[in-house]
């Protein structure tokens, strides 16, 4: 059995343990009315057909198909293979990456630069375009190979019953390629076999299958061929399909037992192929959060860059009578607005973060842009099992009939578990028995002498051990453990007492606990074999309740995620009580209106679901389709969503999320299709990944804010000065040199350590916010530049002299680099932290153990170049000249006022941003 399974009363469909064990004895019982007694676990849907219905629908029989029928169906329906997806070649992906608007504009600027013989600028830009496209094409090419994992999960041959064309000939069993199976074929399954297609069991003996590739559950799931009485289930078709005991699916494997089954679906129609989406004909996946952000930012820059050169040319032609000789200057202005180093800096930031995650925490980021999306995650969706809880139960309490704690109940439950395991020759205990044995004293169990055992079976939903009690010669004690309803029905109790005990069990179940009932009976010792008929007239001993063992790091990891501003939502197929119990045990408050079940989700529109999802913590009874829909709705509402899953049934939600996360031991196809792979299924690793993503994204965002605001200010100043002055405000070579120095200094952001506040909130690059930022701060920068122009024009510029032009060029060149150095320091970390100080108790203290960071050193180098280059021997080669001392005095005043304005604008921006962030939820 795959751990404890629970069903709805009154019909509890049991699931046998591997080797015929009593795992189904762990099926918690509920009140016989089936109302308040609803219990954790899958509910059998009414859509599961009977064996006779399946045979009629498939026009087949227990003896299988004839060879002619099989050949005709194979020709008509096609081979039983997972449809292959055509992979784009690397060159094609490279060409496709050129469609990115920002890359295209960079390429055009490179070509224009070459046309005006600015070869240095052209080569740098085109080199960056090639590198950026190559990195993107390589990442997409690796992602496209994920379909190869499907082949490893599908069997190659199968044992099938086929008959000759003569209807009266007995069928023979033979091995055929799995690709030749067709609906209606009868196949045999044994230990170790892969399930070759979707099948409905005809007969089964102690069958248990591994479904980890489909469901993510590591324990084997018990299966049986019993028809379910009509009306015993309450969910619609498709709900909890993998938990149906009569059905097995392609991609699973037989753990123990044997079976004969009829093939119901093959190829693209199997649940395995449907869950993966390979048969849906879906196109390219929806753009990620990073892609959407880059697209938005690119179009902002494109508008500026397309407008700037024509404006420069027209203004100079209309006001100054200049013609095409201003084209190099116009191109230099457009290039000056472009963050040419963006591809290099983005790649460096993300590659450093991904490398650190892999080395320190075993987290693999498969595509570099995904690391930004991880940092932008503000909603994390995950299952309960294996993440918040371990994939095993633990004993919670042992209750006597009076609902008081009674250790004797646990003692008898352990006697049953131990001797059933020994005498039934089971390979290992099931999860519930193992939990009971862990909580019991093993020495006390050895005092008994086991004589017989009646293993669990799904009809009785019980397991019985027969032991000799020390000092009780001539007496055998029957110890019975299993489903509450089944145990109570075999006890000598009055009807009102039965109802009271059912209510006690139902209350425990509603609290999210799994419930076992324990009873005993004494019989005269005998040598004749014991049978289920002896399980009568029992004495009810009490109940053993079990809960999911909490993951040891889950509570701490949840606190870290909360501090990071990440909202965790539980999407589980479990009963809502079970999920809510785990949340409460971990300190996650779950109000009554914060829990939503699948039956309610089905009746909601996307708009209504989005409104409820804001305050819902637990989504219970979810199918794969529900998980995918919830994830999509959250994304549509503006959230960046991460989804953690490990089974093929999680693939739709993994694809719907901005970030798909899978542990290393997930199904191969899931691991290959995920964006992030964890060494362990541990929330702590996700918290580390989010921190690394925010570290990288924070540095990228700071680079964009500092670069674009400074560049925009310079462009505005250049346009204004070009119209006011009788000469170009700066030579094209000086513009490009200034950009080169600034771009080189900006690479320091790739190695910077962001402020702690950056790591406490999602770091999505939002184009609208960036546009507001660069517009406001760019205008402030332009005012500082124009103030410098005024000072130069009034005090330093001599009319009609060539030296005046060189002085103006030199003065503005120096001022530009100094203001850009200030922007790097003050927009990034503020002056106190830039100088190695932090604030404590209202006073500035030295940041112990930390010297100036890379941004400080880069800004210092940039300022040094601005001050030292004009008077250096290289100055005249670039059209620069030494500046008089009076200029530096005026420049100091301009820079001081600029710094004050910059800090005031930054405080106002951060205050408004915090207010918007607080209103996000």
N, C-alpha and C positions, 0 to 999 in steps of 0.2 A: 504494500500500500504506500502511496505517496504521502506519508505523514498523516496527520489527523484530517479526516474529511467529515463534513457535517451536511445534513440534508434537512428538508422540511418534513414535518410530520403530516399525516400519520404514516406515510410510506417512506421508510428510510432505506435508500438503496445503498447497500454496503459495498466496500471495495476491498478485495482480498490483498493481503500482504504478499511480498515475494516469497515463494516457496510454500504458499498456502498458509501463511501466518495469520494472526488475528488482528491485522491492522484495522480492519473494519470494526473491531470491537471498540475502537476509539471513536466511533461515530457518536457524537453527542446526541442525547435524546431530547425530545421536546414534548410539550403537552399534546395529548392525543387529538385535540381539536384542530391542530394545525393553524390556529390563529395566533394568540400571543406566544405560542411556542416556536415561532420561526427561529431557526438556529443558524449559526455561521456555516457557510459552505455552499457548494453549487446546488442549484435546484434543477431537477431533471425537466427539460422542456418537453412540451407536448408534441413537438415536431419530430421527435425520434420515431421512425417507423418500426413496425414489427418486422420480424424475419419474413413472414408471408408477404407483407406489403412490399418489401425490398425485392423479393424474388419475382413478384408479379411485375413490378415497375421495370425491372431489368430484363424481363423475359428470359429468366434463367432458372436453375434448380439446384438442389444440393449436390448434384453430380457434376455441375459445371457446364461449360459450353462444348459444342462439337468443334472440330477443327475448322469446318466451313464457317460456322457462325463467328468464330474468333477472327478468321481472315477477313470476313466481310466487315466486321466492326472496326478492325484495325485500318482497313482502307478508307472507311467512312469517317472515323473519329480521329485518326492520326495516332502517332506513337506516344507512348507514355514517357515523355521527356519534358523537362522544364524548358520553356521557350527561351532561346538565347537572345540576348540583347546586343544589337550591333554597336560596337565600340568605335568611337571616333579616333582617327589616327592622331599622333602627336602633332604633325604639321597642320592638320585641320584645326586642332584645338588652338595652335599658335595663331593661325590666321583669325580664328574666331575671337581671340582675346584682343585683337586690334579694334574690335567694334566698341570697346570701352570708350566713352566720350572723352575722358581725360587723356587717355593714351593717344587717341586720334588727334586731339588738339596739340599735344606735345609733339607728335610727329609732324604735324603741319608747321608748327613753329620752327622745328628743326630744318624743314625744307626751305622755309622762307629765309632762315638765317643763312643757309647755304647759297640761296639765290642772291643775297646781298653780300656774299663773300665773308660772312662772319663764321669762318670755318670752325673755330674753337667751340663756339656756342652750339653750332650744328652737330658736331661730333659728340659733345657731352649729352645733348638732349636725345639724339638717336640711340646712343649707347644705353641710356636709361630706359628707353622704350623697349629695346630688344631684351634687356635683362628682365624687366617687369613682365613682358609677354611670355618669356621662357619659363619663369617661375610659375605663372598662372597655368600655363599649358601642362607643365609637369604635374602639378597638384591635381588637376582635373583628370589627367590620364590615369593616375593611380586610383582615383575614386571610381573610374569607369570599370576597373577590373574586379569590382566587388562581386559580380555575378558568378565568378569562378568558384566561390565558396559553396554555391548551391550543389555543384556536382558531388562534393564530398559527403553530402548528407542524403544522397539517394542511392538505394541498393542497385546492384548490377544484374543479379539474377534472382529469380523467385521460383518456389515450388508451386506448380499449378496443376489442378485436375482438369484434364482434357479428355474428350471421347472422340472416337473415330466418327465418321459421318453416319454410321449405323446407330440409330438412337438406342438400340437394345444392348450395345456393348458397354461393359463396365468401364468407368473412367480410370485412367492411369495417372499416377503422379510423376511429373518430370520437371526438370529445370529448364526454364526458358529465360531469355533476356527480359529484363524489366520493361524495356521499351516496347515489347510485344504484348504486354498485358492490356486487356480491354475491360470496360464495365461489364459485369456479369460473370467474369472469371472467378472460380473458387480457388483460393490459395491456402497453403498451410504455413503456419508460423511456429518457430521453435526458438529456444534460447539463443541469443546472439544475432538473430535475423533482423535485418532492416525491414520495416514495413514498406512495401514497394509502391503502395498507392493508398488512397483513402478507402477504407473497408468497413463493412458492418460484420460483426462477429456472428457466426452461426453456432459454433460450439467453442468452449474455452475451459481449460483446466489450470487453475492456479496462475492465470496469466497476469503479468505485470509488465508495463512498458515504460521505458525512459522517454519522457516528452520534453526534456530540457531544451532541445532545439526549437520547440514550439511554444512552450509556456514559461521557460526559465526556471521551473521547479526542478531541483536536483534529485529529489526522491522519486522512485518509480511509482507510477499510478496503476492501481489495480483495475482490471477489466473483466467483464463477464458478458455472456450472451443473452441474459434473461430479458424477455420483453417487459417493458414498463407498462403497468395498467394505465389506460387512458385517463387523463385528468389528474394524474399524480404530480405533475409539474405545474409551475406557475409562470415561467418565463417564456418569452416568444422564441421563435426559431432563431437559431444562431447564438443564443445566449449560453455562455459556459460550454461551448461545443466541445472543447478539448477535455472537459471533465466527464463527458458522457461515457458510462462504463461499457456501452455496446459498440462504441466507435473507436477506431484507431486511424492514425493519419500518417501520410507519407512524411518522412523526416524523423519519425520516432523509431525506437528499436526495442526488441523483446528482452526484458531483464530476466524473466523466469516464466515457466509454464509453457503451455502450447495452445494452439487454437486453429480452427478452420474458419475462414472468413470469405465474404464475397466482395469483390471490387465494386465500389460505387462511383468512383471518379478517378480520372487519370489525367496526366499532362497538365495543361494550363488550368484545368478545372479543379485540381486538388486544392485543399485548404492551404497547403504549403505554398503553392505558387500564387494563390490569391493574396495571402498575407504579405508576401514579398512584393506584390504589385507587378510581377513580371508579365502577367497575362492581361493587364489592364490597358496596355498601350499608352501609358503615361509618358509625357514628354520630359523635358529637362526639369529638374527640381526648381522650386521657387527660389528667388534670390534670397541670400542670407541677409542678416542685419548689417553685416559689414559691407556687402555688395550694395545694398540699398543706400547706406550712408555715403559711400564713395560716389555712387551715381549722383546723389543729390548735391554733394559738394562739387563734383566735377561740373555739373551744369551751372552752378553759381559762377565758377571760375570761367567757364566758356563764355558766358554772357559778358563778363568784364573784358575778357581777352579779345572777343570779336568786336566789341565796341571801341576799345582803346586805340588801335592803330588808325582806323579811319578818322577818329576824332582828332588825333594828333596831326595827321596829314592835312585834313580840311582846315583846322584852325590855323596851322602855320601857313597854308596857302592863302587863306582869306585875310589874315591879319598881318602876316609878315612877308607875303609874297614868295615864300619858299616852296620849292617843288619836290621832286622825288629825292633830292639830297637829304631830306629828313626821314626817308624810309628806314635807314639803319637805326636812327634814333627811335622811331615808332616801334620797330620790332624789338629793340632793347627794352622799351617801356613795357611791352606786352610780356616779354620774357621775365622782366623784373616782377611782374605780378604773379608769375607761375612758381609754385613751390617745386622746383626741378628735382630736389633731393627727396621728394615724398616717397617714390618707390623704394629708394635705398633705405631711407629711415624706417619706413613701415616694415620692410623685410628684416632689417636688423633688429628692431624692437621685438617683433613677433618671434624671430628665430632664437633670440637670446632667451625669451620667456619659455618657449617650447623646449629648448635644450635643458634649461634648469629644471623644468617640471619632469622631464624624462629621467634626468640623473638623480634628482633628490627625492622624487615621490612616485616614480614609476608610471607617470601619466603621459600617454602618447597623444599628441595633437597631430592628426593626420594631414590637415591642410592649415597652413599658417594663418589665413584670414579667420579661421574658426576661433583662434585664441582671442581675437577682439570680441567675437560674439559671446564667448564664455564670460569675458569681463562685463559684457552688457546685460547678462542674464539677471532678471529681477523676479522671475517665477521659475521654480524648479519643480517639475512633476516627477513622481517616482512611485514605485510599488512599495508595499509594506515589507513583504518577505525578502529577507536577505539584505535589506537596507536599514530599515528601522528595527527590524527583528531578525534574529538568526533563523535559519531554516530548520528549526527544531523547537519542540515545546518543552516546558518545564512545569513541574507540579506547582500549583498555586495553593490549594487547600485540600484537606480531607475532611468531609462533613458526615456526621452521623445522621440518622433519620430525623433527629430533632434540630437539624441545621447547625449544630455546634461542632467545633473542631473535635475530631476523633482520630488519633493516630492509628488506631486499630484498623480503620478502613484502608489506609495506605498500606499497612502490613499485609492484609489479605490480597490487595491488588498486586502487590509485588510477588507474593507467593504464586498467584496465577500467572503473572508474566514470566517468572523464572522457570517454572516447571512446564509451562506450555512450550517455551523455547527449547528446553532440554528434551522433553519427551516427544514432541512433534517433529523433532529433527529439523528445525528451521535454521537457515544459514546465519541469521542475525535477527535481533528483535526489531519490530517496527519502531517508528519514532516515539509513539506514545508509551509503549512498553519500556523503551530505553529511558525515557524521562522518569518513569515510575521506579525503575531499578536504580537509577542514579540517586533518587531521593530516599531509598530504603537502606536498611542495614543488611548487608549481604550475609553476615554471620547468622542472623536469625533465619534466613531462608534455608540455609544448609541443614538446619535442625529437622526439617521435614524430609519425608521419604516419598518421592513422587511415584505413583503407580500407573497412571494413565493420563491421557490428554485428548480432548476433542477440539481440534483446531477451529479457528474462526472460518466461517463461510458467509457469503453475502446474504443468504436467505435467513439464517438464524440471527446474524449480527451479534454473535456471542463467541466466547472462547472459554473452555472449561478445563481446569486441572484437577486431578484426583490425587490427594495426598494422604499419608498416614501421619497423624499428629503424634508427637512424642508422648508416651504414657497412656495412649488411648488404644490399647490392643483390641483387635476385632472391629474397628470402626474406620471407615474411610470418610474423608471430608471432601465434598465437592466445592470448589471455589470457582464461581462464575463471574465473568467481567465482560462488559460490553455496552451496547446501546441501552439507554435508560428505559425506553419503552419496552424493549425486548426483555430486559431483566425484570421489570415490574410485572409484566404479564405472566412470568413464571414463579412469582412469589406468592406465598399464602397471605394475602392482605385483603382487608375490607375495601369496598369500592371507594369510600370517602378517603381512606388512607392512600389509595393509589392516586387519586386526584391531587391530594396534598403534596405527595412526592413529585408528581409531574410538575406541579406549580413551582416547587423548590428548584427543580432542574431547569425549568424555563427561565426563572429569574437569574440563575447563574449564566445561562446562555445569552440572555439579553445584555449581560454585562461584558460580553465578548470572550467568555471562557468556553473551553471545550469540556464536555462533561462525560464521565464514565460512571456506570453504576456497578456496584459490587454486591454479590450475595453468596451465601454459603448454605450447605445442607449436609447432614450426616447420614450415612448409609452403612448398613452392615457390610463388613469386608467380604469381598467375593473375588473369584478368579474370572468370572464371565466378563466380557468386554462391556465397557460403558458406551452408551449411545445418547444422542440428543433427547431421546425419550426420558432419560433420567433427570433432565433439567426441569424438574417440576417440584412444587412444594418448597421453594427456597425461602430462606430467611434473609430479608433485605438488610444489608450491613450499612450502606451509605453511598456517598458520591465522592469521586475524586475529580477535582477541577484542574484544568491545565491551561496555561497561557503561553503565548509565544515568548521565547527568550529574547530579551532586548539585545541589539547589537551593542557591544561594549563601548564603542566610540560614538554612537548615534547622538546621545544627549549633548555631549560637548560640541560635536559638529553642527548640530542644529543651532546652538547658541552662537557659534561663529557665523553661520549663514544669516542668522537674524541680525547680527552686528553688521554684516555686509549688505544689509538691505534686501535680502533675497527671501521671498515668500515661498514656503514649501507647501505643495499640494499633493495629497495622497490619492493616486488613481489605482484602485485595486479591484480584483474580482471577488474579494472576500465579503462576508457579511459586514454591514456597517458597524455592528457592535464590536466585532473583532478589531477592525481598524481603529475605531474610536478608543478602544481599551489600550491599544499600543500607543496611541498618541498621548493619552492621559498619563500612562506610565512614564513617558519621556518628557512630561511637562508641557506638552502642546495643548493649549486649551481648545476644546472642540465644543462649541455651543450647539444647541439643537438645530438652529438654522444654518449651521456651518457644515452640515452633512447632507449629501445629496445622493440618491440611489438611481440606478440606471432606468428604472421604470418611470421616474419623474423626468429624467433627461429626455427620454423619447418623446415626451409630450410638449417639449419646449422648442420655441423657435431659437435661432442663433442669437438674436437680440436679447431674448429673455434669459438664455443660458449665459450670455456674457455678463448680464447684470447679476445673476446669482453666483457666477464663478468668482466675482470679486470678494465675496464674503464666505465662500465655501472652502473648507479645509480638506474634507474627505469626500471623494467620489467613490461610492461602493457599488459592487455588483457590475463592474465595468467589463464590457467585451472589448476586443481590439478596436472595433469601430467607435465605441464610446470614447476611448482614450484619444484616438486621433481627432475626433470632433472637438473634444474639450481643448486639446492642444491648439487646434486651429482657431477656435473662438478666442482663446487667450491672446494669440498672436494678433488677430484682427483687432482686438481691443487696444493694441499699442504696446503690449508687453514683449520683451525678449524672453523666449521660453526655452528652457533646457529640459530634456526628457531622458531619464535613466531607465534602460530596459535591457533584458538579456535573452529573450525568447523571440522566435519568429513572429509570434503574435504581437510583439511590441513594434514591429517594423513600420506599420502605418503611422503610429505616433512618433517614432524616431524620425521619420521623414517629414512629418508635419511640423516638428519643432525647429527652432532656429539652430539648436545644438543637440545632436543625438549623442548620447553617452552610453557606453556599454562596458562591462567588466571584461577582463581578459579571458575568463572561462565561459563567456557567453557563446551561443551558437556561432559557428564560423561565419555564416552569412550576415549575422547581426553585427559581429565584430568588424567585418570588412566594410559594412555599410555605415557604421557609426562615424561621427566626426572626432570623438574623443574616446580613447580606450584606457580604462583604469586597471592597474595591477590587481586590485581587489575591489569588490563591490562595497565601497566604504565612502560614506559622506565626507569624511575628512579629506580624502583625495579631491573631491569636487570642490571643497572650500579652498584647497591649495590652488586648484586650477583657476577658480574665479579670481583669487588674489593675483595670480600671475597675469591673467588676462587684463585685469584692471591696471596693473603696473604698466604693461605694454601699451594699452589703449590710452592711459593717462598721459604717457609721454608723447604718444602720437597726437593726441588732442592739444596738448600744450604747444607742440611744434607748429601745428596748423594755426592756432590762435596767434602765437607770436609772429610767425612768418607772414601770414596773410594780412594781419592788421598793420604790420610794419610796411609790407609791400604796397598795400592799398594806400597808406598815407603817403608813401614816396611817389606813387603814380599820380595821385591828386596834386601833390606839390610840383611834380615835373610838368604836368599839364598847365597848371597856373603860371609857373615860372616861364614856360615856353611861350606863353602868350604875352607876358608882361615884359620880357627881356628882349633886347635886340639880337641876342645870340642864344644858342642852345644852352640850357642850364647845366648840362653835364654832357661830356662827350660819350659816344656809345661805348668806347673801350672802358671808360671810367664806370659807367653803369654796370657793365658786365663784370668788371673786377669787383665792384662792391657786392654784387649778387653772389659771386663766387666765394668771397670771404664770409659773407653772412651764411650761405648754405653750408660751408665747411664747419662753421662754428655751431650751426644748428644740429649737426650730427651728434653733438654732446648729449642731446635729449635722449638718444637711444641708450645711453649708459647711466642715466640719471635715476635717482630714487624719488618717486613721487611723494608728495605730502601725505600723511596718514588719512586726511579727509578724503583723498581721491579713492582710497581703498574701501571706504565705507558706503559707497553708493555706486550704482551701475554707471559704466563709462561709455555709453553709446554716443557715437558721433552724430549729432542731430543737425542737419543742414540749416534749419531755421535759426536755431540757437547760435550756430557758428556765424551765420550771416549778420545777425544782430550784433554779435560781439565784434567782428572785424569792421563793421560799419562804424560803430561807436568809437572803438579804439583807433581805427584808421583815421577818422576825422581828427582825433586828438593828436595823432602823430603828424598829420598834415599841418595842423596849426603850429606845432613846434617847428616844422620845416619852414613854413612861411614866415614865422617870427625870425628865424635865422636869415632868411632872404632879406627881410627888412633891415636887419642889423648890418648885413653885408652891403646892401645897396646904399644905405645912408652913410656908413662910417668907413667902409673899406673900398668900395668900388669907385674907381676913377673913370669918369666918362671918356670914351673914345680911346682908351689905351688897351693894348693887348694884355698888359700885366693885370688889368682889372678882371678880364675874363678868367685868367689862370687863378687869380686870388678867389674869385667867386666859386670856380670849380673845386678848388682845394678846400675852401671853407665849408661848402656843402658836403663834400666827400667826407671830411672829418666829422661833421655834425651827424651825418647819416649813420656812420658806423657806431658813434657813441650812443645815439638814441636807440639803435638796434640792440646794443649791449644792455642798455637799461631795460628794454622790453624783455629781453631774455631773463633778466634777474627778477624784475618786479612782477611780471605776469606769471612767472613760474612759481616762485616761492616767497616773494616779498623780501625787502631789504634785510630785516633781522636774520632770517634763516639763511639768506644768501651769504651773510658774513659769518655764519657758524654759530648763531645764537638761537635760543628758543625762549618762549615766554613761560614763566612759572610764577604764579601768585602775583601777577601784574608787573613783574620785573623781568628784565632780560638776563638770562644766564647762558653760560657757554655750553654748547652741545657736547657733552663729554665723549671723547673718543672719536669725534668726527671732525675732520677738517673740511676745507672748501671742496665742494663736489665738482664733477666735470663741467656742469653748466657755468659755475663761477669761473673756472679756469678758461673756458672757451670765451665767455664774455670779456674777461680781462685781456685775452689775446686779441679779440676783435677791437677793443678800445685802443690797445697799443698800436695796432696797424693804422687806425684812423689818426692817431696823434703823430706817429713816427714816419709814416710813408711820405707825406708831402715834403718835409725838409730833407728826406734821405736822397742819396744819389739816384735812386730809381724814380723819384718824383718827376723830374723833367721829361723822362721817357714816356710818362703817362699823361703829360700835360698838367702836372701839379707843381705848386711852388710853395716855399715857406710862407707862413702866416704871421702877421704882426701880433705882439703880445696882447694888444687891446682886444683883439678878436677873442682870445681865450677867456678874457674876463667876461665879455658879453655872452659867450657860449656857456660859461658856467652858470650864469643867471638863467639863461633859457632852459638849460638842462634841469636845474633845480625846480623851476616852475613846472616843467614837464613831468618830473618825478612825482611831485605833489599831486598833480592832476591825474596821473596814471594810478597812483595808490587809491585816491578817492574814487575813481571810476571802478577800480577793481573791487573795492569793498561794497559798492552799490550793486555791482553785478553779482557778487557772491551772495549777498542778502536776498536779492530777487530770485536767484537760482534755488536757494534753500527753501524759499516760500513755495516755489513751483513744485519742488520735490516733495514737500510735505503734503501737498494737495494731490499728488499723483494717485494715491489710493483713496 
